Structures are given as structure tokens and as C-alpha cells.
Amino acid sequence: MEVAVLFKIAAVGIIVAILNQVLIRSGRDEYTMITTLGGLIIVLMMIIPYIKDLFQYIESVFDL
């Protein structure tokens, strides 16, 4: 896995955490869940290719 991907995931996490704090302080608690869910979806879309590569590697190791 590339180091740049880890930094991107960390950046998304920091941005989501800051947005959540801002939304909570402004009284918009209903939007914090949407923000968190959006951040989770973004990170999952970033790591799906790596999960695919992992499963292909496992298949090649065990000759499935």
C-alpha cells in the first residue's frame, strides 16, 4: 500500500472530525451522522482497489 493513500485517509478523517465538531457546536446534530457516513463512504471507495488486490493475492497463494 502506498503511503500517500494513508495520508489521504488521515486527511479525510481529520476533515470529518472538524466538520463534526463544527456541526455539533452549531446545533446541527442531524448533519453530523451524514458527514460521518459520507467520510466513511469516501474512505471505502479509496480502499476498494486494495481489497480487490488482496483477495486476488490470496487466491493466487492458495490456488483457488
Distance bins in CASP14 RR format, pairs under 12 A and 6 or more apart:
PFRMAT RR
TARGET T0000
AUTHOR 0000-0000-0000
RMODE 2
METHOD distances of the structure
MODEL  1
1 7 0 0 0 0 0 1 0 0 0 0 0
1 8 0 0 0 0 0 1 0 0 0 0 0
1 9 0 0 0 0 0 1 0 0 0 0 0
1 46 0 0 0 0 0 1 0 0 0 0 0
1 47 0 0 0 0 1 0 0 0 0 0 0
1 49 0 0 0 0 0 1 0 0 0 0 0
1 50 1 0 1 0 0 0 0 0 0 0 0
1 51 0 0 0 0 0 1 0 0 0 0 0
1 53 0 0 0 0 1 0 0 0 0 0 0
1 54 0 0 0 0 1 0 0 0 0 0 0
2 8 0 0 0 0 1 0 0 0 0 0 0
2 9 0 0 0 0 0 1 0 0 0 0 0
2 46 0 0 0 0 0 1 0 0 0 0 0
2 47 0 0 0 0 0 1 0 0 0 0 0
2 49 0 0 0 0 0 1 0 0 0 0 0
2 50 0 0 0 0 1 0 0 0 0 0 0
2 53 0 0 0 0 0 1 0 0 0 0 0
3 9 0 0 0 0 0 1 0 0 0 0 0
3 10 0 0 0 0 0 1 0 0 0 0 0
4 10 0 0 0 0 0 1 0 0 0 0 0
4 11 0 0 0 0 0 1 0 0 0 0 0
4 46 0 0 0 0 0 1 0 0 0 0 0
5 11 0 0 0 0 0 1 0 0 0 0 0
5 12 0 0 0 0 0 1 0 0 0 0 0
5 43 0 0 0 0 1 0 0 0 0 0 0
5 45 0 0 0 0 0 1 0 0 0 0 0
5 46 1 0 0 1 0 0 0 0 0 0 0
5 47 1 0 0 1 0 0 0 0 0 0 0
5 48 0 0 0 0 0 1 0 0 0 0 0
5 49 0 0 0 0 1 0 0 0 0 0 0
5 50 1 0 0 1 0 0 0 0 0 0 0
6 12 0 0 0 0 0 1 0 0 0 0 0
6 13 0 0 0 0 0 1 0 0 0 0 0
6 43 0 0 0 0 0 1 0 0 0 0 0
6 46 0 0 0 0 0 1 0 0 0 0 0
6 47 0 0 0 0 0 1 0 0 0 0 0
6 50 0 0 0 0 0 1 0 0 0 0 0
7 13 0 0 0 0 0 1 0 0 0 0 0
7 14 0 0 0 0 0 1 0 0 0 0 0
7 46 0 0 0 0 0 1 0 0 0 0 0
8 14 0 0 0 0 0 1 0 0 0 0 0
8 15 0 0 0 0 0 1 0 0 0 0 0
8 39 0 0 0 0 0 1 0 0 0 0 0
8 42 0 0 0 0 1 0 0 0 0 0 0
8 43 0 0 0 0 1 0 0 0 0 0 0
8 45 0 0 0 0 0 1 0 0 0 0 0
8 46 1 0 0 1 0 0 0 0 0 0 0
8 47 0 0 0 0 1 0 0 0 0 0 0
9 15 0 0 0 0 0 1 0 0 0 0 0
9 16 0 0 0 0 0 1 0 0 0 0 0
9 39 0 0 0 0 1 0 0 0 0 0 0
9 40 0 0 0 0 0 1 0 0 0 0 0
9 42 0 0 0 0 1 0 0 0 0 0 0
9 43 1 0 1 0 0 0 0 0 0 0 0
9 44 0 0 0 0 0 1 0 0 0 0 0
9 45 0 0 0 0 0 1 0 0 0 0 0
9 46 1 0 0 1 0 0 0 0 0 0 0
9 47 1 0 0 1 0 0 0 0 0 0 0
9 50 0 0 0 0 0 1 0 0 0 0 0
10 16 0 0 0 0 0 1 0 0 0 0 0
10 17 0 0 0 0 0 1 0 0 0 0 0
10 43 0 0 0 0 1 0 0 0 0 0 0
10 46 0 0 0 0 0 1 0 0 0 0 0
11 17 0 0 0 0 0 1 0 0 0 0 0
11 18 0 0 0 0 0 1 0 0 0 0 0
11 39 0 0 0 0 0 1 0 0 0 0 0
11 42 0 0 0 0 0 1 0 0 0 0 0
11 43 0 0 0 0 0 1 0 0 0 0 0
11 46 0 0 0 0 0 1 0 0 0 0 0
12 18 0 0 0 0 0 1 0 0 0 0 0
12 19 0 0 0 0 0 1 0 0 0 0 0
12 35 0 0 0 0 0 1 0 0 0 0 0
12 36 0 0 0 0 0 1 0 0 0 0 0
12 38 0 0 0 0 1 0 0 0 0 0 0
12 39 1 0 1 0 0 0 0 0 0 0 0
12 40 0 0 0 0 1 0 0 0 0 0 0
12 41 0 0 0 0 0 1 0 0 0 0 0
12 42 1 0 1 0 0 0 0 0 0 0 0
12 43 1 0 1 0 0 0 0 0 0 0 0
12 44 0 0 0 0 0 1 0 0 0 0 0
12 45 0 0 0 0 0 1 0 0 0 0 0
12 46 1 0 0 1 0 0 0 0 0 0 0
12 47 0 0 0 0 0 1 0 0 0 0 0
13 19 0 0 0 0 1 0 0 0 0 0 0
13 20 0 0 0 0 1 0 0 0 0 0 0
13 35 0 0 0 0 0 1 0 0 0 0 0
13 36 0 0 0 0 1 0 0 0 0 0 0
13 38 0 0 0 0 0 1 0 0 0 0 0
13 39 1 0 0 1 0 0 0 0 0 0 0
13 40 0 0 0 0 1 0 0 0 0 0 0
13 42 0 0 0 0 1 0 0 0 0 0 0
13 43 1 0 0 1 0 0 0 0 0 0 0
13 46 0 0 0 0 0 1 0 0 0 0 0
14 20 0 0 0 0 0 1 0 0 0 0 0
14 21 0 0 0 0 0 1 0 0 0 0 0
14 39 0 0 0 0 0 1 0 0 0 0 0
15 21 0 0 0 0 0 1 0 0 0 0 0
15 22 0 0 0 0 0 1 0 0 0 0 0
15 35 0 0 0 0 1 0 0 0 0 0 0
15 36 0 0 0 0 0 1 0 0 0 0 0
15 38 0 0 0 0 0 1 0 0 0 0 0
15 39 0 0 0 0 1 0 0 0 0 0 0
15 42 0 0 0 0 1 0 0 0 0 0 0
15 43 0 0 0 0 0 1 0 0 0 0 0
16 22 0 0 0 0 0 1 0 0 0 0 0
16 23 0 0 0 0 0 1 0 0 0 0 0
16 31 0 0 0 0 0 1 0 0 0 0 0
16 32 0 0 0 0 1 0 0 0 0 0 0
16 33 0 0 0 0 0 1 0 0 0 0 0
16 34 0 0 0 0 0 1 0 0 0 0 0
16 35 1 0 1 0 0 0 0 0 0 0 0
16 36 1 0 0 1 0 0 0 0 0 0 0
16 37 0 0 0 0 1 0 0 0 0 0 0
16 38 1 0 0 1 0 0 0 0 0 0 0
16 39 1 0 1 0 0 0 0 0 0 0 0
16 40 0 0 0 0 1 0 0 0 0 0 0
16 41 0 0 0 0 0 1 0 0 0 0 0
16 42 0 0 0 0 1 0 0 0 0 0 0
16 43 0 0 0 0 1 0 0 0 0 0 0
17 23 0 0 0 0 0 1 0 0 0 0 0
17 24 0 0 0 0 0 1 0 0 0 0 0
17 32 0 0 0 0 0 1 0 0 0 0 0
17 35 0 0 0 0 1 0 0 0 0 0 0
17 36 0 0 0 0 1 0 0 0 0 0 0
17 39 0 0 0 0 0 1 0 0 0 0 0
18 24 0 0 0 0 0 1 0 0 0 0 0
18 25 0 0 0 0 0 1 0 0 0 0 0
18 32 0 0 0 0 0 1 0 0 0 0 0
18 35 0 0 0 0 1 0 0 0 0 0 0
19 25 0 0 0 0 0 1 0 0 0 0 0
19 26 0 0 0 0 0 1 0 0 0 0 0
19 28 0 0 0 0 0 1 0 0 0 0 0
19 31 0 0 0 0 1 0 0 0 0 0 0
19 32 1 0 0 1 0 0 0 0 0 0 0
19 33 0 0 0 0 0 1 0 0 0 0 0
19 34 0 0 0 0 0 1 0 0 0 0 0
19 35 1 0 1 0 0 0 0 0 0 0 0
19 36 0 0 0 0 1 0 0 0 0 0 0
19 37 0 0 0 0 0 1 0 0 0 0 0
19 38 0 0 0 0 0 1 0 0 0 0 0
19 39 0 0 0 0 1 0 0 0 0 0 0
20 26 0 0 0 0 0 1 0 0 0 0 0
20 27 0 0 0 0 0 1 0 0 0 0 0
20 28 0 0 0 0 0 1 0 0 0 0 0
20 29 0 0 0 0 1 0 0 0 0 0 0
20 31 0 0 0 0 1 0 0 0 0 0 0
20 32 1 0 1 0 0 0 0 0 0 0 0
20 33 0 0 0 0 1 0 0 0 0 0 0
20 34 0 0 0 0 0 1 0 0 0 0 0
20 35 1 0 1 0 0 0 0 0 0 0 0
20 36 1 0 0 1 0 0 0 0 0 0 0
20 37 0 0 0 0 0 1 0 0 0 0 0
20 38 0 0 0 0 0 1 0 0 0 0 0
20 39 0 0 0 0 0 1 0 0 0 0 0
21 27 0 0 0 0 0 1 0 0 0 0 0
21 28 0 0 0 0 0 1 0 0 0 0 0
21 29 0 0 0 0 0 1 0 0 0 0 0
21 32 0 0 0 0 1 0 0 0 0 0 0
21 35 0 0 0 0 0 1 0 0 0 0 0
21 36 0 0 0 0 0 1 0 0 0 0 0
22 28 0 0 0 0 1 0 0 0 0 0 0
22 29 0 0 0 0 0 1 0 0 0 0 0
22 31 0 0 0 0 1 0 0 0 0 0 0
22 32 0 0 0 0 1 0 0 0 0 0 0
22 35 0 0 0 0 1 0 0 0 0 0 0
23 29 1 0 0 1 0 0 0 0 0 0 0
23 30 0 0 0 0 1 0 0 0 0 0 0
23 31 1 0 1 0 0 0 0 0 0 0 0
23 32 1 0 1 0 0 0 0 0 0 0 0
23 33 0 0 0 0 1 0 0 0 0 0 0
23 34 0 0 0 0 1 0 0 0 0 0 0
23 35 1 0 0 1 0 0 0 0 0 0 0
23 36 0 0 0 0 1 0 0 0 0 0 0
24 30 0 0 0 0 0 1 0 0 0 0 0
24 31 0 0 0 0 1 0 0 0 0 0 0
24 32 1 0 1 0 0 0 0 0 0 0 0
24 33 0 0 0 0 0 1 0 0 0 0 0
24 35 0 0 0 0 0 1 0 0 0 0 0
24 36 0 0 0 0 0 1 0 0 0 0 0
25 31 0 0 0 0 0 1 0 0 0 0 0
25 32 0 0 0 0 0 1 0 0 0 0 0
26 32 0 0 0 0 0 1 0 0 0 0 0
28 34 0 0 0 0 1 0 0 0 0 0 0
28 35 0 0 0 0 1 0 0 0 0 0 0
29 35 0 0 0 0 0 1 0 0 0 0 0
29 36 0 0 0 0 0 1 0 0 0 0 0
30 36 0 0 0 0 0 1 0 0 0 0 0
30 37 0 0 0 0 0 1 0 0 0 0 0
31 37 0 0 0 0 0 1 0 0 0 0 0
31 38 0 0 0 0 0 1 0 0 0 0 0
32 38 0 0 0 0 0 1 0 0 0 0 0
32 39 0 0 0 0 0 1 0 0 0 0 0
33 39 0 0 0 0 0 1 0 0 0 0 0
33 40 0 0 0 0 0 1 0 0 0 0 0
34 40 0 0 0 0 0 1 0 0 0 0 0
34 41 0 0 0 0 0 1 0 0 0 0 0
35 41 0 0 0 0 0 1 0 0 0 0 0
35 42 0 0 0 0 0 1 0 0 0 0 0
36 42 0 0 0 0 0 1 0 0 0 0 0
36 43 0 0 0 0 0 1 0 0 0 0 0
37 43 0 0 0 0 0 1 0 0 0 0 0
37 44 0 0 0 0 0 1 0 0 0 0 0
38 44 0 0 0 0 1 0 0 0 0 0 0
38 45 0 0 0 0 1 0 0 0 0 0 0
39 45 0 0 0 0 1 0 0 0 0 0 0
39 46 0 0 0 0 1 0 0 0 0 0 0
40 46 0 0 0 0 0 1 0 0 0 0 0
40 47 0 0 0 0 0 1 0 0 0 0 0
41 47 0 0 0 0 0 1 0 0 0 0 0
41 48 0 0 0 0 0 1 0 0 0 0 0
42 48 0 0 0 0 0 1 0 0 0 0 0
43 50 0 0 0 0 0 1 0 0 0 0 0
43 51 0 0 0 0 0 1 0 0 0 0 0
44 50 0 0 0 0 0 1 0 0 0 0 0
44 51 0 0 0 0 1 0 0 0 0 0 0
45 51 0 0 0 0 0 1 0 0 0 0 0
47 53 0 0 0 0 0 1 0 0 0 0 0
47 54 0 0 0 0 1 0 0 0 0 0 0
48 54 0 0 0 0 0 1 0 0 0 0 0
48 55 0 0 0 0 0 1 0 0 0 0 0
49 55 0 0 0 0 0 1 0 0 0 0 0
49 56 0 0 0 0 0 1 0 0 0 0 0
50 56 0 0 0 0 0 1 0 0 0 0 0
50 57 0 0 0 0 0 1 0 0 0 0 0
51 57 0 0 0 0 0 1 0 0 0 0 0
51 58 0 0 0 0 0 1 0 0 0 0 0
52 58 0 0 0 0 0 1 0 0 0 0 0
52 59 0 0 0 0 0 1 0 0 0 0 0
53 59 0 0 0 0 0 1 0 0 0 0 0
53 60 0 0 0 0 0 1 0 0 0 0 0
54 60 0 0 0 0 0 1 0 0 0 0 0
54 61 0 0 0 0 0 1 0 0 0 0 0
55 61 0 0 0 0 0 1 0 0 0 0 0
55 62 0 0 0 0 0 1 0 0 0 0 0
55 64 0 0 0 0 1 0 0 0 0 0 0
56 62 0 0 0 0 0 1 0 0 0 0 0
56 64 0 0 0 0 0 1 0 0 0 0 0
57 64 0 0 0 0 0 1 0 0 0 0 0
58 64 1 0 0 1 0 0 0 0 0 0 0
END
